[in-house]
Amino acid sequence: MKKIATLFACIFVLAATSCRDTNKEAEETEALVEQIESIEAEAEKISEEIENNANELEESLKALDSI
């Protein structure tokens, strides 16, 4: 009977430890996903700015060509 109780106690401790590790990994993964999303948003913003600047330069070149 003691062996069965000890076995169940060991299984309980292992399960609790593995769940704690899983939660920790999930939190770390969520933090990384948030960082990636913020970087993607910033990259998209920069891309739009570059595109706007390119359009402005193209319009300026057309204006210069027409002179």
Z-matrix of the N, CA and C atoms (Angstrom, degrees):
N
C 1 1.439
C 2 1.528 1 110.49
N 3 1.338 2 116.33 1 -38.75
C 4 1.463 3 119.87 2 178.91
C 5 1.520 4 110.52 3 -64.18
N 6 1.337 5 115.76 4 -37.45
C 7 1.455 6 119.74 5 -178.62
C 8 1.531 7 110.53 6 -65.09
N 9 1.322 8 116.46 7 -39.96
C 10 1.460 9 120.60 8 179.75
C 11 1.531 10 109.77 9 -66.39
N 12 1.332 11 116.30 10 -42.85
C 13 1.467 12 120.07 11 178.83
C 14 1.524 13 110.54 12 -63.82
N 15 1.322 14 117.41 13 -40.60
C 16 1.462 15 121.82 14 178.41
C 17 1.528 16 110.39 15 -65.03
N 18 1.320 17 116.06 16 -40.90
C 19 1.462 18 121.08 17 178.83
C 20 1.527 19 110.50 18 -62.30
N 21 1.330 20 117.07 19 -45.93
C 22 1.457 21 120.86 20 178.84
C 23 1.530 22 111.03 21 -64.42
N 24 1.312 23 117.05 22 -38.01
C 25 1.465 24 120.45 23 178.24
C 26 1.526 25 110.38 24 -64.02
N 27 1.317 26 117.21 25 -42.68
C 28 1.468 27 121.14 26 178.52
C 29 1.520 28 111.14 27 -63.66
N 30 1.333 29 116.00 28 -43.46
C 31 1.467 30 120.37 29 178.79
C 32 1.527 31 110.01 30 -62.68
N 33 1.314 32 117.46 31 -41.88
C 34 1.460 33 121.70 32 179.03
C 35 1.524 34 111.11 33 -61.83
N 36 1.322 35 116.66 34 -45.43
C 37 1.466 36 120.72 35 -179.89
C 38 1.530 37 110.50 36 -63.71
N 39 1.312 38 117.40 37 -43.52
C 40 1.468 39 120.72 38 178.55
C 41 1.523 40 111.28 39 -63.52
N 42 1.310 41 117.14 40 -41.79
C 43 1.469 42 120.79 41 179.87
C 44 1.526 43 110.46 42 -65.07
N 45 1.316 44 116.25 43 -43.84
C 46 1.466 45 119.70 44 179.94
C 47 1.527 46 110.91 45 -63.82
N 48 1.316 47 116.80 46 -40.23
C 49 1.460 48 121.19 47 179.48
C 50 1.519 49 110.93 48 -66.89
N 51 1.301 50 117.63 49 -42.87
C 52 1.469 51 120.07 50 -179.13
C 53 1.519 52 110.70 51 -67.94
N 54 1.313 53 118.72 52 -36.03
C 55 1.463 54 121.23 53 177.05
C 56 1.521 55 110.63 54 -65.61
N 57 1.296 56 117.12 55 -39.00
C 58 1.453 57 121.32 56 179.42
C 59 1.524 58 109.44 57 -64.49
N 60 1.327 59 117.27 58 -41.56
C 61 1.455 60 121.21 59 178.26
C 62 1.521 61 110.78 60 -65.34
N 63 1.315 62 116.68 61 -38.79
C 64 1.467 63 120.99 62 179.72
C 65 1.516 64 110.12 63 -64.68
N 66 1.319 65 117.44 64 -42.86
C 67 1.460 66 120.74 65 178.42
C 68 1.523 67 110.33 66 -63.25
N 69 1.308 68 116.99 67 -40.96
C 70 1.459 69 121.65 68 179.65
C 71 1.527 70 110.01 69 -63.52
N 72 1.327 71 116.52 70 -43.85
C 73 1.456 72 120.65 71 178.58
C 74 1.517 73 111.05 72 -64.67
N 75 1.324 74 117.41 73 -38.14
C 76 1.462 75 121.27 74 179.09
C 77 1.523 76 110.50 75 -64.44
N 78 1.323 77 117.27 76 -40.88
C 79 1.461 78 121.12 77 178.00
C 80 1.529 79 110.76 78 -64.82
N 81 1.322 80 116.67 79 -42.71
C 82 1.461 81 120.32 80 178.83
C 83 1.526 82 110.44 81 -64.34
N 84 1.319 83 116.75 82 -41.12
C 85 1.465 84 121.02 83 179.30
C 86 1.519 85 110.31 84 -64.13
N 87 1.318 86 116.99 85 -42.22
C 88 1.463 87 121.03 86 178.93
C 89 1.526 88 110.94 87 -62.83
N 90 1.315 89 116.96 88 -40.80
C 91 1.463 90 120.61 89 178.48
C 92 1.532 91 110.67 90 -64.29
N 93 1.322 92 116.76 91 -40.90
C 94 1.462 93 120.12 92 178.49
C 95 1.523 94 111.50 93 -66.21
N 96 1.324 95 116.75 94 -39.12
C 97 1.465 96 120.39 95 178.62
C 98 1.526 97 110.21 96 -63.22
N 99 1.327 98 117.06 97 -41.52
C 100 1.462 99 120.83 98 178.01
C 101 1.525 100 110.97 99 -62.83
N 102 1.329 101 117.13 100 -40.91
C 103 1.463 102 120.40 101 177.65
C 104 1.519 103 110.80 102 -63.81
N 105 1.312 104 117.02 103 -43.16
C 106 1.465 105 121.17 104 179.92
C 107 1.526 106 110.36 105 -63.42
N 108 1.329 107 116.80 106 -42.57
C 109 1.458 108 120.14 107 179.37
C 110 1.525 109 111.19 108 -63.84
N 111 1.319 110 117.96 109 -39.78
C 112 1.461 111 119.94 110 178.96
C 113 1.527 112 110.84 111 -67.35
N 114 1.323 113 117.18 112 -37.44
C 115 1.462 114 120.75 113 177.11
C 116 1.528 115 110.39 114 -66.13
N 117 1.333 116 117.11 115 -41.50
C 118 1.462 117 120.53 116 178.18
C 119 1.523 118 110.81 117 -62.62
N 120 1.325 119 117.25 118 -41.57
C 121 1.466 120 120.90 119 179.09
C 122 1.521 121 110.37 120 -63.60
N 123 1.321 122 116.85 121 -42.35
C 124 1.455 123 121.04 122 179.21
C 125 1.530 124 110.93 123 -65.87
N 126 1.319 125 116.97 124 -40.41
C 127 1.466 126 120.96 125 178.12
C 128 1.522 127 110.62 126 -64.23
N 129 1.310 128 117.42 127 -39.46
C 130 1.458 129 121.26 128 178.04
C 131 1.528 130 110.74 129 -65.03
N 132 1.326 131 116.21 130 -41.24
C 133 1.466 132 120.88 131 178.37
C 134 1.522 133 110.24 132 -62.47
N 135 1.309 134 117.02 133 -44.90
C 136 1.463 135 121.73 134 179.63
C 137 1.525 136 110.20 135 -63.97
N 138 1.321 137 116.99 136 -40.53
C 139 1.461 138 121.55 137 178.76
C 140 1.524 139 110.74 138 -61.67
N 141 1.321 140 117.26 139 -42.79
C 142 1.463 141 120.96 140 178.04
C 143 1.527 142 111.07 141 -64.19
N 144 1.322 143 117.01 142 -41.07
C 145 1.462 144 120.56 143 177.87
C 146 1.525 145 111.04 144 -62.28
N 147 1.310 146 116.72 145 -41.99
C 148 1.469 147 121.00 146 179.02
C 149 1.521 148 109.89 147 -63.91
N 150 1.314 149 116.15 148 -42.98
C 151 1.462 150 119.94 149 179.56
C 152 1.529 151 111.00 150 -63.33
N 153 1.335 152 116.71 151 -42.06
C 154 1.470 153 120.39 152 177.89
C 155 1.524 154 110.88 153 -62.93
N 156 1.330 155 116.29 154 -43.57
C 157 1.464 156 119.69 155 178.61
C 158 1.522 157 111.45 156 -64.10
N 159 1.316 158 117.56 157 -38.22
C 160 1.461 159 121.16 158 178.54
C 161 1.526 160 110.31 159 -64.70
N 162 1.331 161 116.32 160 -41.44
C 163 1.468 162 119.56 161 177.87
C 164 1.521 163 111.32 162 -63.84
N 165 1.318 164 117.26 163 -41.82
C 166 1.461 165 121.09 164 178.32
C 167 1.530 166 110.69 165 -62.77
N 168 1.330 167 116.83 166 -42.45
C 169 1.463 168 120.17 167 178.35
C 170 1.525 169 111.60 168 -64.70
N 171 1.318 170 115.62 169 -39.30
C 172 1.463 171 119.95 170 178.93
C 173 1.528 172 110.64 171 -63.69
N 174 1.329 173 116.87 172 -42.36
C 175 1.459 174 120.97 173 177.42
C 176 1.524 175 111.06 174 -63.73
N 177 1.334 176 116.53 175 -39.76
C 178 1.472 177 120.34 176 178.24
C 179 1.508 178 110.84 177 -64.45
N 180 1.335 179 117.12 178 -41.05
C 181 1.465 180 120.39 179 178.55
C 182 1.531 181 110.85 180 -64.85
N 183 1.324 182 117.95 181 -39.49
C 184 1.458 183 120.88 182 178.02
C 185 1.530 184 110.21 183 -64.11
N 186 1.333 185 116.02 184 -39.26
C 187 1.471 186 120.34 185 178.72
C 188 1.528 187 109.67 186 -64.56
N 189 1.315 188 117.23 187 -40.23
C 190 1.467 189 121.10 188 179.24
C 191 1.524 190 111.06 189 -68.31
N 192 1.316 191 117.26 190 -37.55
C 193 1.454 192 121.05 191 178.74
C 194 1.525 193 112.16 192 -65.94
N 195 1.324 194 116.35 193 -32.20
C 196 1.466 195 119.66 194 -178.32
C 197 1.524 196 112.43 195 -77.59
N 198 1.321 197 117.65 196 -14.07
C 199 1.467 198 120.99 197 179.67
C 200 1.476 199 111.19 198 -77.47
